[in-house]
Amino acid sequence: MHTVLTLLFALLPLTAGGKSTGQVLDVDQEPGAAAPGGALIEMHLDVRDPRPNQAVRVTLTFGMEDAFRQDHLVSFFPRPLDFPVQVRTPGWEELTDCQWQWLEDSSAGEDELLSLAWNGQQVHCRLRHQDRDGRRYAMGELTFQFRFAKAGRIDLPPAALLFQYSQDVATDYLGNPIARDPQRHRLSADPLEVRVDPFPLAGQPADFHGAIGPLELSTNVKQLRVAAGSPLRVELRIGGTGWLEGLTAPDLSALAEFHLLGQVESLADAAERVFLYDLAAREEGVRVLPAIELPFWDPTAAEYRIAASAPISIEVLPGSGVVSVATPESTDPTSESAGQAAQESEHPSATQRRDWIGILIGAVLLFLGGVLFQGMRQRVAAYAAADSHPVTMPYAAAQPPFAAAPAAADDLSAAQAADEACEQLHQVLCAHLQCTRPSLVDPRLAQRLQSCGWPAPMAGEAAQLIESATARGYGGPHPADLQARCRALLEQIPLDETTS
């Protein structure tokens, strides 16, 4: 019975992959020749002659005739993609003195984005249509941000577009396409030359260190009244849409009325940099912390500009130690918050009461923690002593995903677990080969997978697992390791195409 079914299903055609009716032919695009389906890929730079570390965008525009995409494009990926092409950027990883990253299209909704492959990983882009020479094209874009650290010429290696197509596409009895003699085509864009200009010397501030704007500065001083010799903490925040990663902290060592005791950078989010300075006033009286300035290059205006904070007045009193503390929102030493702080300093008993309350709360929490810890120790000891009642934990907590499943409680649960693993393997193989499920019952399944680039051991294992799963459906034996073998094989299947 099993032999008859195998021969019957072996006569069913493959679908949509086109790999069963001819060898895949790899073709590189010849210079000057027309690409199949009018396929194209181009590289565009949004800023000509940028400055060092200025953010520029490189856009890869690719596409083909929409009718060709729908009627002749053939997927060659183990996972189904909405737009079954791959964009490659060879040589970009080897670029020196530059930083680059892919910019995901966050303006479009999930229903507007199509999946495709870039350097072996799945990404998404927005598909748009445009007319070129009277033909309707389906176009996609991938955008990357670059920052080049040094002035000079940079030759950006060309990007490539890979796709598989067939001019002879039929349909099987289920209405699925069958591709005969598919060809895999590789199309390269023209190289992109980038010229990074140095910063102009004319009008360059003396303390300019390569900052790219726009930038904004703000200072915050909590201690508006300090004693002579006491440290004054100044918080400097730098934000804006410029290049924050490469900023150098402004130097405050040359202030006329304050000594610089030290400085450190505080942790902040990616939207700003925060620097903390400890200063000490040189003399008593009302001293002014001057505006802190940071010169930067404005790419939009193509000129140097200076971001500056507002000056702050500090009252320096005789003696030592901090006299009062004001909130960051209040900068007036005569404000209500400053008066409240001075009033609290005249009544130390209130502070002492708060200290005692904190000590009592801490003692209570420490006692409760000790009680809980002792109870846990006793419970663990009780479980360890009960040999007849071992501690167990659920499978989901004990095993990671795709790990070998523990022995099932009974034959029914073991069979269900094996069925689920076999079902997932069927789905993955059908998506990879672009065929119907009955077409997997084929004595040539291992050869078909090897022709797609699968290693012989993986192809043989997949064929054996499909044969065992089919036999189980007709009352055959149930291998004990069927589920584990299916899981192990699924983990080895890559995202990228199986042949280069």
N, C-alpha and C positions, 0 to 999 in steps of 0.2 A: 504493500500500500504506500509506504513512504517513498519507494523508488518511483512509482507511477506519478505521485504528486510532484516529486522533484523534476521529472522530465516534463510534466505539463507546464509548471511555472517557468521552467527554463526557456520555453518558447515565447513567453511574454516579452515585449520590447522594453528597453529602458526609456526613460522620459526626461526631457529638459536638460540633461547633462551632456548628451551627445558623445559620450566617451565610449559607447559600445559599438559604434558603427564606423570607427576610423581612429587613427592615431592623431593625437593633438600635435599640431605643427606650430612651433614658435617662430614668429616673424618680427624682425626689427624694421622700423620705418626707414626707408631710404630717403636721403636728402632730395627735396624737390618733388617727390612722388606724393600723390594724393592718398590720404589715409582712408581706410574703409569707413563708410558711413559719415565721411566728413569729420572724423574725430579730430580733436585739437586739444592742446594744452599750452597755456601761456603764463608767463611770470611778469608781474607788474609791481613797480615800486611807487609808493605814494608820495615820497619826498625826494627830490633830486638834490644831490650834493648836501647831505645832512652833516651835522657837526658831531664830534665825538660824544658817544653815549646818548645821543638824541634818539628817541623812539621813532622807528620807521616801520611801515607795514609792507610786507611782501605778500601779494595775493596770487594764488594759483587758480587760474580760470580754466576749466576743462569742460568738455561736452562732446556731443555728437548729434546727428539728425535724430529727431524724436521718433520717426518711423523706424529707423534702423535700431534704436534702443529697444523698442517694443517688439520688433519682429525678428531680429537677428542676434541680439545680444544674449550670450549664454553664460550662466554663472559657473565659476570654477572654484568656489569656496566651500569648505565643509559646513559653514553656517549660511543660511539664506540672508541676502542683503537686498535692500530696496533698489540700490543702484550698483549692480555687481561689477564694479571696477575697482582698481587699486591705484592710488597715487603714491609714488615713491619720491623721496628726497635724498638720493644717495650723495654722500660726501658732506652733508651739512653737519653731521656729528664731529667731523674732523676739523671744522673751522676753528681757528684760534682768535683770541682777542675779540670775542663777540659773545653776546648772550641772545638766545632766541627761544621762543615758545609758540605753541599753537594757540590761537584765540578762538574759543568756542563761540558760536553764534547764539548769544543769549537773547536776542531780540525776537526770535521766531518761536512759536509754540511747538510742542512736540508733534502735533499733527502736520506741521509744515516742513519737518525735517526728514531727510532720507538717510539711511545708513549706507556706508561704503567703507572701504578699507584704506588706511594710510599707514605705510611702513609696517604692515602686519597686524595692526590693531583697528578695531571698529570705531569709527567716528561718525558724526552726522553733519550734514550741510543742507542748506536750503536749495531746492530745485526751482529754477526759473526758466521760462521759455522766451526765446527771442528769434527774430527773423534775420537770416543771413543769406544774401544772394537769392532771395525768394524762397528759401527753405526754412522750415521751422526746426529750431535746435532746442535740445534739452541741455541746460548749462548748470554747473555747480561751481562753488568757490570754497577754497580753504585759505584762511588768513593767518599769517604768522607775524609776530612782532620781533624786530631785531634791534640790538644796540651794539654798535661797533665802537670799541674802546679807543682806537687810534685812527689818526688821519691817514689817508692814503687810498689806494685802489684795492677793492675786494671783488674778486670774480666769484659770484655765487653759482655753485654747480647746478646744472639744469635739472629740473624735476621731470619725472616720467609718468606716463599714463599706461596702465596695463589693462587689457580687456580681452575677452574671448567671444568669438562670434562664429556663425555658420551661415552660409548662403543657402543651404538646403535644410529647411526646417519643416518637418511634417508633424502629424499628431497621431497619438495612439488611440486605442479604442475608448479611453477615458477622456480624450480631448486634451491630453498633455502634450507639449511640443517634444519632438525628437530631433536632435541636431546631428547631422551627419558630417563627418570630416571637419570638426571645428578647428579654428586657427586662433592661436593666442598672439595678440599683437602688442608690441611695445612702441610707444610714441614718446619722444623726448621734446621738451621745450627748448627754446634758444637760451644760452647762458645769459645771466643778468649781471651787468657790470655796475658796481656801486662805488662812487667816489665820495669819500668822507673828507670834507674840508676842515682845516685847522681853525681854531677860534681867531678872529681878527685881533690884531694888536692895537689898532686904533680905538681908543676909548675904553680899553680893558682896565678895570679897577685893579689896584695894586694887590688887594687881598682876594682876587678871584682864583678859585681852585677847581674850576671845571663844572660847577653846579649847573644843572639844566632845569629851567623853570617851566611854568610859573610856580612860585613858592610863596608861602605866607608864614610870618613869624608872630609869635605871641609869647609874652613872659608873664609869670605868675610868682608873686612873693607873698608868703603867708605872714612873715614877721615884719610888720611895719614899724615897730619900735624895738630896738635892740640895744644892749649895753655895749660899750666900747670893748673891742676884743672878742666879742661873741660871734660865732659863725652865722652867716645869713644865707639861707638856702634859696636859690633862684632856679626856677623851672622854666626852661626854654622849649617851646613846642614849634616844630617845623612841619607844615603840611602843604597841600597843593597837589597839582597833577603832574609835577615834574619828576625828575629822577631822584627819589629819596634814598635809594640804596647806597649811592656813591657819595653822599654828603659828608663833608668834614665839619666837625663841630667848630663854631666860631670861637676865636681866641679872645679871652677876657683878661689876659695877664697884663695888659697895658692900661687898665682903667686908672684914672687919676685919683679917685677918692676911695678905692677899695683894693684890698689885697686879694689875689686868687689863691685860696687854700687847696682847692682840688676840684675835679670834675669827673663825672661818670655818666654813662648813657643808661637811661631807664628803659625797661621793657615796654613796648607799645605795639599797636596793631600796624598792619601794612600801610595804613593811610597817613601815618605821621611818624616823625622821629622826636624823641624827648631826651633832652640833655639836662642834667642837674649840676649846678655850680654851687660851691661853698665859698662865700666871700666874707671878708672882715673889713669894717670901716677903718680908715686911717685916722680920722679925727672925729670928735664929738660935734653935735649940731645936726641940722637938717642936711642930709647928703642926697644927691640925685644919682640914681642908677641910670646911666644914659641909655639911649636906644641902641639895641643890638642890631647890627646890620649884616646882611648876607647877600653879596652880589651873585647874580646868576645870569645865564644866557637865556633869553626868551626866543624860542624858535619861531613863534608866530609873528612877532614884531621884528625879528632878525636884528636884535640889539641887546646890549647889556642893560640890566635893571637891578635895583637893590630892594630887597625885602627888609623891612625894619620894624622893630617892636616899639611900643610907646615907653617913654621914660617914666620912672617911678621914684617918688620921694620917700626917703627912709629917715626916721628920727633916731639919732644915735645918742644915748644917754650915758652919763658917767657910770662907772662900776663894771660889774661882770654879770653875765647870765642874761637870759631873755626876759624882758620886762612884760611884754604882752603879746598876744597872738590874735591876729585878725583873720577872718575867713577869706578865701580867695575872691569872693564876690565883692568884698568891701575893701577899698584902698584908702579910706579916710581914717587917720588915727583918732579922730574925735567921734567916730561913729558909735552907734549903740553897742555893736559887738565888741569893739575895743574897750568901752567902758565896763561891759559885763565881765570881760576877761580880767581887767584890773580889780574889779570888785571881788572876784573869786580868789585873786591872789592875796587879798587882805583877810580871808577867812580860811585858813588851812584846815580847820576842823572838818569842813565838808569833804575835802579831799581824803582825809584820814578815814572818815566813815565809809566812803566808796571803796577804799582799799580793803577795809575789814570785811565788807560785804563780798567783795571779789574773792577773798581768801576762804570765807565760809562756803560759798558756792563751789569753789574748786575742791574743798575737802569733801563735800557731799557727793559730787560727781565721782571723785576718786573712790569713795566707799562703795557706791553703786557699781562701779566698774569692777571692783574686786569681787563683789558678790556674784555678778554675772559670770566672771571668769571662773570662779570656783564651781559654780553650777555646771558650766560647760565641761570642766574637767571630770566631774563626777558622772555626767551623762556619757561621755566618751568611754570612761572606764567600764560603765555598765554594759555598753554595747560590745566592748571587746571581750567581756567575760561571758557573754551569751553566745557560745559556739553554735548552738542550734538555731540561732536567729541572726545570721550574718547581715551586715548592712549592705544594701544594694542601692544603686542609683539608676535613674532612667537612662535609656540608650542615648537620647539626644544630648544629655549632659556628659556622658562618658566617652562618646565617640565623636570625632569631627565629621563634617560632611564628606561623603564618598569614601568613608572608611569601611573596612570589612564589618558586616553586620554580625552581632552576636547570635548565638544559636537561638532559634525561635522557640517559643514556649510549646508549640505543637506543630504538627505537620501542616495545618491549614495556614497559620501565620507565616511559616517558612515559604510556602508556595506563593502566597500573596506578595511577599518581599521579592521573590525571584521574578514574578510576573512584572512587577513595577520596573525592575532593573532591565528586563528584556524589552519592555515597551519603550523605555528611554533609548536603548541601543537601536531599536528599529527606527525611531524617529530621527536620530542623528544620521544613521546610514542613508535613510531615504532623502534627507536634506542634502547630504554630501553628494550622493550619486544622482540626485534629481530624478528619482524613480518612484514608482508605486511600491507599496509594501509587498505584494505578491512577487515582484521582480527580484526581491532579495533571496527568495528560495531558488537558488541557482547553483549547480555544481561548479560553475566558473566564477563564483563570487570572489574568491581569493585572487584570481587572475585579474578580474575587473578592478579590484582595489589596488593591486600592484601597478596596473597601467595608469592609475591616478597618482602614483608616487608613494603609495603606502609601503613601508618596509614589509618584507615577506613574513616575519613573525607576527606583526600586527594583523596583516591581511588573513593569515591562516587562523589566528585566534578568533577574529570576527566571523569567519565562515563557520568554524566549529560551534560558536555560540548560537548563531542563527539556526544551524541544523538542530542543535539540542532544543532550542525554544520551539521550533516547528514540530519536532517529535513529541514534546510534552503536550502540544495541543491536540495530538491524536492518541493520547494515552501512553506515550512513551515514558521512559525512566526520567527521574528528576535528579540530576547531578547535585550533590550537596553544596558544591562550590560555585554554582551557576551565578548567583547574585554577586559574589565577590569578584569573579572573573569579569563580569559585565562592568562593574564599577571601575576595576583596574584599567580596562581597555578605554573607557570613556575619558579617564584622566589623561590619556596619552594623545588624544585627538587635538591638534592645534587649531588656532583660528585662521592662520594664513593659508594660502593655497598650498596644496600638497606637491605641486611640481613647480619648478621655477622656469 
